[in-house]
Amino acid sequence: MTSRLAVEIAGIQMKNPVMVASGTFGFGREYSDLIDLHMLGAIVTKGTSLEPWVGNPPDRVAETPAGMLNAIGLQNDGVDRLISEKIPWLRRFDVPVIVNIVGKTVDEYAEVARRLEGVEGVAGVEVNISCPNVKEAGIAFGTDPAMAAKVVGAVRKATRLPVIPKLSPNVTDIAQMARVCVDAGADAISLINTLLGMAIDAETRVFKLANITGGLSGPAIKPVALRMVWEVAQAVDVPVIGIGGIMTAEDAIEFFLAGADAIQVGTANFVNPTAALDIIGGLDAYLDRHGFGHISEIVGAARSPVGKGKGD
Amino acid sequence: MSVSEPASRPPRRMKLPIIEHLEVAAHARELVLYAPELAQSSSPGQFVHVLCGSPAALDPLLRRPFSIHDADPTSGRVSLLYEIRGRGTGVLAGRLPGETLDVLGPLGQGFTLPESESQPLILTAGGIAVAPIYFLGRRIADTIGCRRTTFVIGARTQSLLVCLDKFSQLGQDVRLATDDGSAGYHGLASGLLEQCVEEMGAAKPLVYACGPMPMLKAVAEIAKAHGLKCQVSTEAKMACGIGACMSCVIEVRFGDSSRYVRCCKEGPAFDADEVIW
């Protein structure tokens, strides 16, 4: 792949701006039989907490039109096992690893970040303040600007690693959330996490998720994500990582045009395990076809329609 | 531990030609793929994760897991047996021979096969779950040749009993149960299973089962009450199918407590006494 896709996001050098999103790619190993991991821009690992979390009861997932709801509840083995087992395995690949971190308190977030400081093979932390499926964690921090600032500030103090808060779309003013996080020390912003949703089986009259509500992802949320990325890109000066329903290179290009400096592929991994690689190839072809020298040339390059504005 | 289980091979993604697609009953289809590699590497109880529609389609979005119903290393044929249930299987039912299917597999841990030909067996299936039970029965017949195998096959009603001819061809004792009494034993497959166990007396059969979770629970209880070893193949709502997303969890014993493990990775086959029912 050519260097015209190479980017630096929050001080992390990436071969290309295509990462795989937290929670959709495990710890990389699960996909290693199906995809060349070293081709990826970065791997964002499954949300990791201080202690192991058991997660929610099943059913944890339900398909919806062009999307899916999940309520996994951040089941994970805790940061110590991440450091002793998962990260060492990933070191063999020439790919930056960003660890998605979660906590039930501000101190827990900070402690997870502190333990990751200096761990060989960890390039940065993505601060998950947006999981809708764990009541006492995640979204409680991601929908209140003051709480978001506290968490990001505490993580910032705990580590010299790049700090990337992942924003929840379940807010009225996403730009304000982004600004608050940047003021608290964020090096980049990633968005969006899932949209809070629900599904019910009409025949049995039973909620499809044991947790009743869950997070909606997939192509169904792409227009919402795109709009929010566009708003945030205009509101902050740090790099913006666009996430939400990206299935193809064309989807990814829309995010760059809206102002994203990089993107993450999530639900698409479940459908097409090589989706991220297909997108990388498609971005290269797009730059060729349109005569661009570097991916950064299309960032924020979307224009208003000409001659069809209001009043015409 | 097991006699003929092939060494677990990593899953692969394959574009496989459909060579036959048969209506085995109003509600059920058998889809035959030409897949020599998969036919070699699959063991009973494993599954494949299938993109039912066109690769670019956004709806239905996710792959669907299907138990491997038959795999013949000689002919390279791999067969899936499924019930038309929802949007995924509805779209799949429209796919034609000559088209190719995007398939991940083989996935998951299958059944552990019996160790000796003298081991009496009862293989139990409810509804469309005859799919993996037939593969298991055939593989045992071809490799170990257990002399006393009883198949207990249940369904809600006679029209939902499928593949009976295939089971008969295995030359073993095939017993039927229907909830409404329209064929065979009048009642649940688990009721017929208990009857078979009692008939066998001191023989202590090894029990294998696949079917809806309430049936598996009943089978597990019967096995426990009679001191029999039992393996079940479980089912769960799934997204990635390869162990990454933690969607398809099953609650299993873990010391004095329990934990959630992945149906797609640690399962779908489990020892029945390991599962928290």
Interface residues (C-beta under 8 A of the other chain):
Chain A: G23 T24 F25 G26 E30 Y31 D33 L34 K46 V54 G55 P57 P58 D59 R60 V61 A62 E63 P65 A66 G67 M68 N70 I72 Q75 G218 P219 M247 T267 N269 F270 V271 N272 P273 T274
Chain B: P10 P11 R12 R13 L51 P55 L58 D59 P60 L61 L62 R63 R87 G88 L104 A236 K237 M238 A239 C240 G241 I242 G243 A244 C245 M246 S247 C248 V249 I250 E251 R259 Y260 K265
